Amino acid sequence: MLKADNDKQLQHAGRLLKLGGIVAIPTETVYGLAANAADTDAIQQVYQAKNRPQNHPAIVHIGAIEQLQDWAYGIPDEAYLLAEQFWPGPLTLLLHRHPKVSPLITGGSHSIAIRMPNQAQLRKILQQQNIGVIAPSANLHKQLSPTTAAHVLEQLDGKIDAVLDGGRCSVGIESTILDLRETSDKLRILRPGPITAQQLSKVLNQEVEAPEQHDVSVAGNMAKHYQPQAKLRWLNSNTNANANANITEPHSIILVRSLRDDLPQQQQRALGATPEQFAHALYHTLHELDQKRVPTIWLEPLPETHEWQALRNRLHRAAE
């Protein structure tokens, strides 16, 4: 375990990545399993460690906006406008892959997903080593995303070269993915995340669509994903414990935004009344409940508003 706040250990993590090692790294969203994006052997090691299909693309993480042109071509003005506004941060831009970039990163596609993470120590590595890294979530494929270094070790201990501990992730769910390959028509979000279509539209002065059904060909968008060991079940909307009789089964837990009087108090876990609070707590709480071997987790339906779309997306696929 390397500590991100220790300069020598941070430099060691950077050297490992530069030389072809695979290192679990902190970001503001979730921990990623990083490899030098210019090293095809290292990229393959990441896919093998995760048991991830090689046709499932990864996101390239960069340390400076200027690095965009190293990975993509035909970059539209909209990309730079959004980067200036939202980077570093949880926004991934889907662009045209530069011909020199390995198709291993993109699952053979001519498109490439790129973002700049809002994690200062990771950006320091990327800038000092002058590299970009792929960094799919540091877990086994389709399993629960990690938001602490300990979560990474639960799934990948012994399979990777190092874990860089940067503390708990501040955001807690994966980035928004926006398609910028064609900008003449309406822009479209391919994976919802912390940055909403309304926020993007305001900056671009252009409509951005955020359909409930999303493109499974982009990172982290398979039908079944983000799954804990516990069985996830939905509460009936607008009903109380009497209409959800099974919630009182032994050792089950109910995830709610705020504590409710109509549900068993001792079974409830309140994750937060706002989307930001809920996102920060979600994966962390699911990991904790898995460690306690909770057999069933009941989910309170989330509001049908755009601010909650990313969380609805994650929970619906975790409960598939």
Stockholm file with secondary structure:
# STOCKHOLM 1.0

chainA/1-320         MLKADNDKQLQHAGRLLKLGGIVAIPTETVYGLAANAADTDAIQQVYQAKNRPQNHPAIVHIGAIEQLQDWAYGIPDEAYLLAEQFWPGPLTLLLHRHPKVSPLITGGSHSIAIRMPNQAQLRKILQQQNIGVIAPSANLHKQLSPTTAAHVLEQLDGKIDAVLDGGRCSVGIESTILDLRETSDKLRILRPGPITAQQLSKVLNQEVEAPEQHDVSVAGNMAKHYQPQAKLRWLNSNTNANANANITEPHSIILVRSLRDDLPQQQQRALGATPEQFAHALYHTLHELDQKRVPTIWLEPLPETHEWQALRNRLHRAAE
#=GR chainA/1-320 SS CEETTSHHHHHHHHHHHHTTCCEEECCSSSCEEEEETTCHHHHHHHHHHHTCCTTSCCEEECSSGGGHHHHEESCCHHHHHHHHHHCSSSEEEEEEECTTSCTTTTTTCSEEEEECCSCHHHHHHHHHHTCCEECCBSSSTTBCCCSSHHHHHHHHTTTSSEEEECCSCSSCSCCEEEECSCCSSCEEEEECCSSCHHHHHHHHTSCEECCSSCCTTSTTCSSSCSBCSSEEEECCTTCCGGGCGGGGSTTCEEEESSCCTTSCGGGEEECCSSHHHHHHHHHHHHHHHHHTTCCEEEECCCCSSGGGHHHHHHHHHHTC
#=GC SS_cons         CEETTSHHHHHHHHHHHHTTCCEEECCSSSCEEEEETTCHHHHHHHHHHHTCCTTSCCEEECSSGGGHHHHEESCCHHHHHHHHHHCSSSEEEEEEECTTSCTTTTTTCSEEEEECCSCHHHHHHHHHHTCCEECCBSSSTTBCCCSSHHHHHHHHTTTSSEEEECCSCSSCSCCEEEECSCCSSCEEEEECCSSCHHHHHHHHTSCEECCSSCCTTSTTCSSSCSBCSSEEEECCTTCCGGGCGGGGSTTCEEEESSCCTTSCGGGEEECCSSHHHHHHHHHHHHHHHHHTTCCEEEECCCCSSGGGHHHHHHHHHHTC
//
